[in-house]
């Protein structure tokens, strides 16, 4: 494999990337050409929203091409498609051979949450520490979970916050609803922590299948499905780790799903968004920040019995 590398201005980055893909590039990435210098630019938007600016002032476009492809011909074709007067200057660099599966797997190590819950990819042995009871004398919980297309590998602070709440507060036998279940990690953790009937809901059929598969791999039973398959199902603990905007839209429905005396646990909310989200929910349920981590918060409220 080889990489074709070129620099271009902001206005050209997106269209040139598309043109390179149309011309036969295997993949294209765009990087800040000033990365690592004082001219480096942050580029991001609100979670779930598109950033205002789609590229940096100076962009480095990197196109992966097959060994048999002619980079000059590929560049000429991409430049012609954009009606450029001349193709931008480019260089070619070799991509060393590697065991990409092993290399990718090496990036995902076992993750410990509060010393009690461990998320361990299937290609790793369970760490010895995960087999030892916590200082409080409670046995550890091991979840075997591989990174996949569904959100929820256990590495994000919002997932940690929800797992921490479950580990500290979930009572044996309680019904749990994981809304926006993704990989099913929170539902699986709840079952391993002693929850009773547990439902996972997601709008993505692929996530629903992932949650089913991961539950089976962990020898627990969760009932995962699309929203209309569990309409009206209520629980002692309703947890939703999504983003602030959909959480606000879903507020009346999520509050209705909480049984009397039950708990609502929300995450995917930035610290600066917490008051706004809590204000939306105040019509149905008083919620407040339970814990914060790395700029994210977990909100919690309890319905009166």
C-alpha positions, 0 to 999 in steps of 0.5 A, a space after each residue: 500500500 502507498 499514501 498520496 499526500 498533498 496540502 490544500 486550502 480549506 475550500 478545496 479539502 472536502 471536494 478534493 477528498 470526494 474526487 480522490 475517492 471517485 478516482 479510485 483511492 481506497 480511503 482519504 483522511 484530512 488532517 490539520 497541516 499545522 498540527 503540532 505547531 503554534 498555528 494548529 487549529 481546534 476544529 469541533 462542534 457540539 456533540 451530535 452537531 456539525 462543526 461550523 467549519 468543515 476543514 482547517 486553513 491548511 489541510 493535509 489530505 492523505 489518500 491510501 492507494 493500491 500498489 498497482 494504481 498510478 498516483 499521477 493518473 489518479 491526481 489528474 483524474 481528481 483534478 479534472 473532475 474539479 476543473 482545476 487548472 493544475 493538480 496540487 503538488 503531491 508526494 508519495 510514501 510507502 505504508 509498511 506491511 503490518 498485521 492490521 488486525 493485531 495492531 487494531 486489537 492492541 489499541 483496546 486494553 481491558 478497562 477498569 471502572 471504579 475498581 469493580 467493573 472490568 470491560 475486557 475484549 475477547 482477545 485479552 485474558 481477564 486481568 488478575 485484578 478483575 478476579 479479586 473482590 473490591 475493598 468493600 468485599 464485593 465481587 468484581 464484574 467482568 464484561 467481555 466486549 469487543 469494539 464494534 459498530 455500535 456505540 459503547 466500548 466502555 472507554 468514554 467518560 459518559 459510559 464510565 459514569 453510568 457504570 459507576 452509578 449502577 455499581 453504587 446504586 442498583 439493587 438486586 432484582 430491580 427492573 432496568 431499561 437502557 434507552 439507546 443501548 448501543 452495544 448493550 454494555 449498560 444493560 449487560 452490566 446491570 444484569 451482572 450486578 444483579 438486576 431483574 428483567 432488563 430491556 435495551 432499546 435502540 433506534 438502530 437495528 444493528 445496535 439491537 443485534 449487537 446488544 443481543 450478541 454481546 449479552 449472549 457472549 456474557 451469559 446474561 439475558 436482556 430483551 433488546 429491541 426497537 422502540 415500538 417493541 417495548 412501548 410502555 415498558 417501565 422500570 425501577 432504573 431507566 438509564 439513557 446515555 445519549 446526547 443532550 439534544 435527544 435527551 431533551 426531546 425524549 424527556 416526557 417519554 423517559 420520565 414516564 418509563 420510571 416506576 414510582 420510587 424509581 430512578 432516572 440516570 442520564 449521561 451524554 451531557 456536558 457540564 455546561 449543558 447540565 442546567 439546561 437539561 435539568 430544566 427541561 426535565 423539571 416538568 416531570 422529575 427533579 434531576 441534578 448532577 450526580 457526578 462529573 468526569 472529564 467535562 461530562 456529567 451524569 444526571 440523576 433523579 428519583 420519582 416519588 414513591 
